[in-house]
């Protein structure tokens, strides 16, 4: 029996980290309730977005999160991915065993590595650390996940433009004092846009996870779709109120 598709959504405006965290918690609770019902039909999601900055002393937010990894930065110029998946049904080939957390993290790194190679001709460097590196001391993407009841939250962040570098210079990211933030833009010397990276990441995510990818807008209405769209509407309304 083939696995159901993964529904994906890209938020057209940056989302505050706390709002995205609350959205993930709401989706997790909904997936768990549905899975425990007599006829489970919960959807797997991939949410892609940019965040507003998260460094309080420099005019950004600081939030404690229960995911793997240490201090990091999320903000404009990064594509952030939150796969909200049920690993219990995410085995390969439609009938394989459930994914282990280790295998899941390896697949996330493979998605990002493939994207760098195929979309930009960049060769990731091997590293003993979690994440994706362009050289031993140049990290272009971070991975940090949480898995509860086999349901995933959090995910990955990849630096696309130069913009995150200045923010990363203010912290020791992921506890790696000798590592600096790299980006696709700095490595290629070409101007790139976050939005332009989304289709390729979605396609490679589906390939690595061996799942069909479907836009959430085409999924029809259900509790998870409404949670996502409500969060997007409220964030847009908050932004308008702040700027007025």
C-alpha atoms as a printed R data frame, in Angstrom:
    type eleno elety resid chain resno       x      y      z
1   ATOM     1    CA   UNK     A     1   0.000  0.000  0.000
2   ATOM     2    CA   UNK     A     2   1.466  3.350 -1.034
3   ATOM     3    CA   UNK     A     3   1.962  6.103  1.484
4   ATOM     4    CA   UNK     A     4  -0.219  9.223  1.350
5   ATOM     5    CA   UNK     A     5   1.269 12.442 -0.042
6   ATOM     6    CA   UNK     A     6   3.009 15.104  1.991
7   ATOM     7    CA   UNK     A     7   1.234 18.455  1.763
8   ATOM     8    CA   UNK     A     8   3.481 21.502  1.614
9   ATOM     9    CA   UNK     A     9   2.981 25.225  2.109
10  ATOM    10    CA   UNK     A    10   5.274 28.236  1.738
11  ATOM    11    CA   UNK     A    11   4.390 31.298  3.799
12  ATOM    12    CA   UNK     A    12   4.692 34.356  1.577
13  ATOM    13    CA   UNK     A    13   5.520 36.642  4.540
14  ATOM    14    CA   UNK     A    14   8.043 36.051  7.362
15  ATOM    15    CA   UNK     A    15   6.535 34.460 10.462
16  ATOM    16    CA   UNK     A    16   7.551 35.246 14.058
17  ATOM    17    CA   UNK     A    17   9.255 32.212 15.543
18  ATOM    18    CA   UNK     A    18   6.861 31.945 18.474
19  ATOM    19    CA   UNK     A    19   3.832 31.876 16.161
20  ATOM    20    CA   UNK     A    20   5.423 29.112 14.095
21  ATOM    21    CA   UNK     A    21   6.228 27.196 17.270
22  ATOM    22    CA   UNK     A    22   2.617 27.455 18.425
23  ATOM    23    CA   UNK     A    23   1.445 26.303 14.997
24  ATOM    24    CA   UNK     A    24   3.682 23.238 15.176
25  ATOM    25    CA   UNK     A    25   2.339 22.360 18.613
26  ATOM    26    CA   UNK     A    26  -1.251 22.677 17.381
27  ATOM    27    CA   UNK     A    27  -0.535 20.497 14.344
28  ATOM    28    CA   UNK     A    28   1.227 17.904 16.515
29  ATOM    29    CA   UNK     A    29  -1.763 17.716 18.885
30  ATOM    30    CA   UNK     A    30  -4.180 17.387 15.967
31  ATOM    31    CA   UNK     A    31  -2.133 14.637 14.296
32  ATOM    32    CA   UNK     A    32  -1.891 12.726 17.561
33  ATOM    33    CA   UNK     A    33  -5.643 12.947 18.229
34  ATOM    34    CA   UNK     A    34  -6.448 11.835 14.715
35  ATOM    35    CA   UNK     A    35  -3.991  8.928 14.780
36  ATOM    36    CA   UNK     A    36  -5.605  7.629 17.968
37  ATOM    37    CA   UNK     A    37  -9.078  7.736 16.440
38  ATOM    38    CA   UNK     A    38 -10.884  4.693 15.052
39  ATOM    39    CA   UNK     A    39 -10.166  5.743 11.444
40  ATOM    40    CA   UNK     A    40  -6.923  7.788 11.383
41  ATOM    41    CA   UNK     A    41  -6.447  9.988  8.317
42  ATOM    42    CA   UNK     A    42  -4.023 12.664  9.521
43  ATOM    43    CA   UNK     A    43  -1.939 14.469  6.948
44  ATOM    44    CA   UNK     A    44   1.817 14.903  6.895
45  ATOM    45    CA   UNK     A    45   2.964 18.482  6.288
46  ATOM    46    CA   UNK     A    46   6.057 20.335  5.146
47  ATOM    47    CA   UNK     A    47   5.939 24.018  6.094
48  ATOM    48    CA   UNK     A    48   8.491 26.313  4.447
49  ATOM    49    CA   UNK     A    49   9.003 29.919  5.495
50  ATOM    50    CA   UNK     A    50  11.250 32.739  6.574
51  ATOM    51    CA   UNK     A    51  11.260 33.993 10.155
52  ATOM    52    CA   UNK     A    52  11.466 37.449 11.600
53  ATOM    53    CA   UNK     A    53  14.776 37.836 13.538
54  ATOM    54    CA   UNK     A    54  15.372 36.175 16.918
55  ATOM    55    CA   UNK     A    55  18.117 38.100 18.781
56  ATOM    56    CA   UNK     A    56  16.602 40.280 21.500
57  ATOM    57    CA   UNK     A    57  19.556 42.563 22.175
58  ATOM    58    CA   UNK     A    58  19.729 43.420 18.493
59  ATOM    59    CA   UNK     A    59  16.019 43.942 18.025
60  ATOM    60    CA   UNK     A    60  14.930 40.322 17.622
61  ATOM    61    CA   UNK     A    61  13.117 37.677 19.664
62  ATOM    62    CA   UNK     A    62  14.739 34.998 21.833
63  ATOM    63    CA   UNK     A    63  12.792 31.759 22.302
64  ATOM    64    CA   UNK     A    64  13.644 28.508 24.112
65  ATOM    65    CA   UNK     A    65  12.730 25.486 21.999
66  ATOM    66    CA   UNK     A    66  12.710 21.761 22.819
67  ATOM    67    CA   UNK     A    67  14.563 20.548 19.757
68  ATOM    68    CA   UNK     A    68  17.961 19.014 19.117
69  ATOM    69    CA   UNK     A    69  20.931 21.373 18.925
70  ATOM    70    CA   UNK     A    70  22.034 24.505 20.760
71  ATOM    71    CA   UNK     A    71  21.677 28.245 20.152
72  ATOM    72    CA   UNK     A    72  20.897 29.230 16.589
73  ATOM    73    CA   UNK     A    73  19.437 32.070 14.552
74  ATOM    74    CA   UNK     A    74  16.386 32.167 12.306
75  ATOM    75    CA   UNK     A    75  15.478 35.170 10.198
76  ATOM    76    CA   UNK     A    76  15.166 36.700  6.735
77  ATOM    77    CA   UNK     A    77  17.469 35.251  4.104
78  ATOM    78    CA   UNK     A    78  16.990 31.682  5.345
79  ATOM    79    CA   UNK     A    79  14.599 29.066  4.107
80  ATOM    80    CA   UNK     A    80  13.291 27.255  7.175
81  ATOM    81    CA   UNK     A    81  11.570 23.907  6.843
82  ATOM    82    CA   UNK     A    82   9.268 22.289  9.375
83  ATOM    83    CA   UNK     A    83   8.390 18.732  8.319
84  ATOM    84    CA   UNK     A    84   5.485 17.608 10.510
85  ATOM    85    CA   UNK     A    85   5.516 13.901  9.747
86  ATOM    86    CA   UNK     A    86   4.392 10.641 11.253
87  ATOM    87    CA   UNK     A    87   7.580  8.557 11.217
88  ATOM    88    CA   UNK     A    88   5.495  5.494 11.977
89  ATOM    89    CA   UNK     A    89   4.273  5.465  8.393
90  ATOM    90    CA   UNK     A    90   7.241  7.134  6.716
91  ATOM    91    CA   UNK     A    91   9.136  4.003  5.702
92  ATOM    92    CA   UNK     A    92  10.451  3.596  2.163
93  ATOM    93    CA   UNK     A    93   8.667  1.994 -0.715
94  ATOM    94    CA   UNK     A    94   5.198  2.438  0.735
95  ATOM    95    CA   UNK     A    95   5.434 -0.654  2.893
96  ATOM    96    CA   UNK     A    96   8.764 -0.320  4.663
97  ATOM    97    CA   UNK     A    97   9.463 -0.107  8.359
98  ATOM    98    CA   UNK     A    98   9.048  3.126 10.275
99  ATOM    99    CA   UNK     A    99  11.892  5.600  9.980
100 ATOM   100    CA   UNK     A   100  14.269  5.840 12.903
101 ATOM   101    CA   UNK     A   101  15.125  9.326 14.160
102 ATOM   102    CA   UNK     A   102  18.704  8.873 12.957
103 ATOM   103    CA   UNK     A   103  17.550  7.902  9.458
104 ATOM   104    CA   UNK     A   104  15.131 10.826  9.411
105 ATOM   105    CA   UNK     A   105  17.879 13.333 10.267
106 ATOM   106    CA   UNK     A   106  20.155 11.784  7.645
107 ATOM   107    CA   UNK     A   107  17.410 12.205  5.055
108 ATOM   108    CA   UNK     A   108  16.933 15.872  5.945
109 ATOM   109    CA   UNK     A   109  20.662 16.438  5.461
110 ATOM   110    CA   UNK     A   110  20.509 14.558  2.166
111 ATOM   111    CA   UNK     A   111  17.663 16.781  0.907
112 ATOM   112    CA   UNK     A   112  19.705 19.908  1.581
113 ATOM   113    CA   UNK     A   113  22.921 18.431  0.180
114 ATOM   114    CA   UNK     A   114  21.171 17.357 -3.014
115 ATOM   115    CA   UNK     A   115  19.665 20.813 -3.396
116 ATOM   116    CA   UNK     A   116  23.053 22.490 -3.064
117 ATOM   117    CA   UNK     A   117  24.599 20.134 -5.619
118 ATOM   118    CA   UNK     A   118  21.833 20.039 -8.191
119 ATOM   119    CA   UNK     A   119  20.507 23.587 -8.005
120 ATOM   120    CA   UNK     A   120  23.776 25.444 -7.404
121 ATOM   121    CA   UNK     A   121  26.690 23.136 -8.194
122 ATOM   122    CA   UNK     A   122  27.955 23.312 -4.607
123 ATOM   123    CA   UNK     A   123  29.669 20.298 -3.052
124 ATOM   124    CA   UNK     A   124  28.911 19.857  0.680
125 ATOM   125    CA   UNK     A   125  31.925 19.002  2.832
126 ATOM   126    CA   UNK     A   126  31.891 15.989  5.163
127 ATOM   127    CA   UNK     A   127  31.568 16.848  8.846
128 ATOM   128    CA   UNK     A   128  31.232 15.059 12.157
129 ATOM   129    CA   UNK     A   129  28.614 17.637 13.146
130 ATOM   130    CA   UNK     A   130  24.920 17.624 12.313
131 ATOM   131    CA   UNK     A   131  23.981 20.009  9.530
132 ATOM   132    CA   UNK     A   132  25.403 20.773  6.090
133 ATOM   133    CA   UNK     A   133  28.836 22.352  5.595
134 ATOM   134    CA   UNK     A   134  30.522 23.847  2.531
135 ATOM   135    CA   UNK     A   135  33.923 23.607  4.226
136 ATOM   136    CA   UNK     A   136  35.166 22.389  7.594
137 ATOM   137    CA   UNK     A   137  34.363 25.757  9.228
138 ATOM   138    CA   UNK     A   138  31.590 27.017  6.949
139 ATOM   139    CA   UNK     A   139  28.076 25.847  7.820
140 ATOM   140    CA   UNK     A   140  25.292 26.559  5.359
141 ATOM   141    CA   UNK     A   141  22.411 24.635  6.941
142 ATOM   142    CA   UNK     A   142  21.325 23.479 10.391
143 ATOM   143    CA   UNK     A   143  19.151 20.533 11.385
144 ATOM   144    CA   UNK     A   144  17.391 20.257 14.742
145 ATOM   145    CA   UNK     A   145  14.344 18.085 15.310
146 ATOM   146    CA   UNK     A   146  12.014 16.909 18.030
147 ATOM   147    CA   UNK     A   147  10.102 13.622 17.856
148 ATOM   148    CA   UNK     A   148   7.234 12.821 20.221
149 ATOM   149    CA   UNK     A   149   4.942  9.837 19.727
150 ATOM   150    CA   UNK     A   150   6.760  9.316 16.387
151 ATOM   151    CA   UNK     A   151   5.490 12.735 15.204
152 ATOM   152    CA   UNK     A   152   8.138 15.248 14.175
153 ATOM   153    CA   UNK     A   153   8.407 18.979 14.811
154 ATOM   154    CA   UNK     A   154  11.136 21.565 14.054
155 ATOM   155    CA   UNK     A   155  13.419 20.681 11.144
156 ATOM   156    CA   UNK     A   156  16.047 22.563  9.134
157 ATOM   157    CA   UNK     A   157  17.230 26.038  8.147
158 ATOM   158    CA   UNK     A   158  19.442 26.863  5.166
159 ATOM   159    CA   UNK     A   159  21.153 30.215  4.613
160 ATOM   160    CA   UNK     A   160  20.246 31.482  1.164
161 ATOM   161    CA   UNK     A   161  21.334 35.143  1.090
162 ATOM   162    CA   UNK     A   162  24.129 37.095  2.812
163 ATOM   163    CA   UNK     A   163  21.697 38.514  5.371
164 ATOM   164    CA   UNK     A   164  21.958 35.826  8.114
165 ATOM   165    CA   UNK     A   165  25.774 36.133  8.340
166 ATOM   166    CA   UNK     A   166  25.775 39.372 10.361
167 ATOM   167    CA   UNK     A   167  23.320 37.883 12.870
168 ATOM   168    CA   UNK     A   168  25.294 34.645 13.216
169 ATOM   169    CA   UNK     A   169  28.427 36.683 13.937
170 ATOM   170    CA   UNK     A   170  26.736 37.806 17.173
171 ATOM   171    CA   UNK     A   171  26.346 34.286 18.597
172 ATOM   172    CA   UNK     A   172  28.125 30.939 18.908
173 ATOM   173    CA   UNK     A   173  25.743 28.909 16.785
174 ATOM   174    CA   UNK     A   174  25.191 25.249 17.658
175 ATOM   175    CA   UNK     A   175  28.042 25.414 20.185
176 ATOM   176    CA   UNK     A   176  30.667 25.540 17.380
177 ATOM   177    CA   UNK     A   177  32.898 28.494 18.218
178 ATOM   178    CA   UNK     A   178  35.209 28.095 15.209
179 ATOM   179    CA   UNK     A   179  32.431 27.714 12.609
180 ATOM   180    CA   UNK     A   180  31.061 30.620 10.579
181 ATOM   181    CA   UNK     A   181  27.812 30.884  8.671
182 ATOM   182    CA   UNK     A   182  28.003 30.385  4.922
183 ATOM   183    CA   UNK     A   183  25.228 30.953  2.396
184 ATOM   184    CA   UNK     A   184  24.309 29.956 -1.127
185 ATOM   185    CA   UNK     A   185  24.778 33.567 -2.215
186 ATOM   186    CA   UNK     A   186  28.280 33.872 -0.737
187 ATOM   187    CA   UNK     A   187  29.371 30.501 -2.122
188 ATOM   188    CA   UNK     A   188  28.122 31.092 -5.665
189 ATOM   189    CA   UNK     A   189  28.735 34.827 -5.916
190 ATOM   190    CA   UNK     A   190  25.286 35.172 -7.440
191 ATOM   191    CA   UNK     A   191  22.182 36.935 -6.175
192 ATOM   192    CA   UNK     A   192  19.563 34.429 -5.033
193 ATOM   193    CA   UNK     A   193  16.070 34.683 -3.560
194 ATOM   194    CA   UNK     A   194  14.585 32.502 -0.845
195 ATOM   195    CA   UNK     A   195  11.318 32.030 -2.741
196 ATOM   196    CA   UNK     A   196  13.198 30.651 -5.731
197 ATOM   197    CA   UNK     A   197  14.675 27.834 -3.623
198 ATOM   198    CA   UNK     A   198  11.313 26.487 -2.477
199 ATOM   199    CA   UNK     A   199  10.253 24.427 -5.535
200 ATOM   200    CA   UNK     A   200  13.591 22.615 -5.682
201 ATOM   201    CA   UNK     A   201  13.615 21.842 -1.974
202 ATOM   202    CA   UNK     A   202  10.049 20.535 -2.164
203 ATOM   203    CA   UNK     A   203  10.872 18.285 -5.118
204 ATOM   204    CA   UNK     A   204  14.006 16.874 -3.483
205 ATOM   205    CA   UNK     A   205  12.237 16.404 -0.169
206 ATOM   206    CA   UNK     A   206   9.660 14.244 -1.944
207 ATOM   207    CA   UNK     A   207  12.362 12.294 -3.758
208 ATOM   208    CA   UNK     A   208  14.377 11.532 -0.626
209 ATOM   209    CA   UNK     A   209  11.317 10.724  1.486
210 ATOM   210    CA   UNK     A   210   9.828  8.727 -1.409
211 ATOM   211    CA   UNK     A   211   6.534 10.569 -1.122
212 ATOM   212    CA   UNK     A   212   4.382 12.564 -3.500
213 ATOM   213    CA   UNK     A   213   4.327 16.308 -2.705
214 ATOM   214    CA   UNK     A   214   1.034 18.204 -3.017
215 ATOM   215    CA   UNK     A   215   0.401 21.932 -2.371
216 ATOM   216    CA   UNK     A   216  -1.684 22.397  0.761
217 ATOM   217    CA   UNK     A   217  -3.929 24.764 -1.200
218 ATOM   218    CA   UNK     A   218  -4.996 21.776 -3.306
219 ATOM   219    CA   UNK     A   219  -5.706 19.570 -0.282
220 ATOM   220    CA   UNK     A   220  -9.149 20.865  0.579
221 ATOM   221    CA   UNK     A   221 -10.184 21.979  4.026
222 ATOM   222    CA   UNK     A   222  -9.439 20.021  7.172
223 ATOM   223    CA   UNK     A   223  -8.214 20.848 10.681
224 ATOM   224    CA   UNK     A   224  -4.523 20.967  9.727
225 ATOM   225    CA   UNK     A   225  -5.097 23.138  6.651
226 ATOM   226    CA   UNK     A   226  -7.200 25.537  8.719
227 ATOM   227    CA   UNK     A   227  -4.510 25.745 11.415
228 ATOM   228    CA   UNK     A   228  -1.909 26.698  8.816
229 ATOM   229    CA   UNK     A   229  -4.073 29.231  6.994
230 ATOM   230    CA   UNK     A   230  -5.294 30.794 10.251
231 ATOM   231    CA   UNK     A   231  -1.720 31.236 11.454
232 ATOM   232    CA   UNK     A   232  -0.788 32.891  8.174
233 ATOM   233    CA   UNK     A   233  -3.780 35.246  8.274
234 ATOM   234    CA   UNK     A   234  -3.138 36.216 11.908
235 ATOM   235    CA   UNK     A   235   0.539 36.845 11.253
236 ATOM   236    CA   UNK     A   236  -0.322 39.086  8.312
237 ATOM   237    CA   UNK     A   237  -2.852 40.958 10.444
238 ATOM   238    CA   UNK     A   238  -0.259 41.410 13.228
239 ATOM   239    CA   UNK     A   239   2.227 42.806 10.716
240 ATOM   240    CA   UNK     A   240  -0.289 45.295  9.375
241 ATOM   241    CA   UNK     A   241  -1.180 46.443 12.899
242 ATOM   242    CA   UNK     A   242   2.509 46.939 13.750
243 ATOM   243    CA   UNK     A   243   3.183 49.048 10.655
244 ATOM   244    CA   UNK     A   244   0.079 51.208 10.882
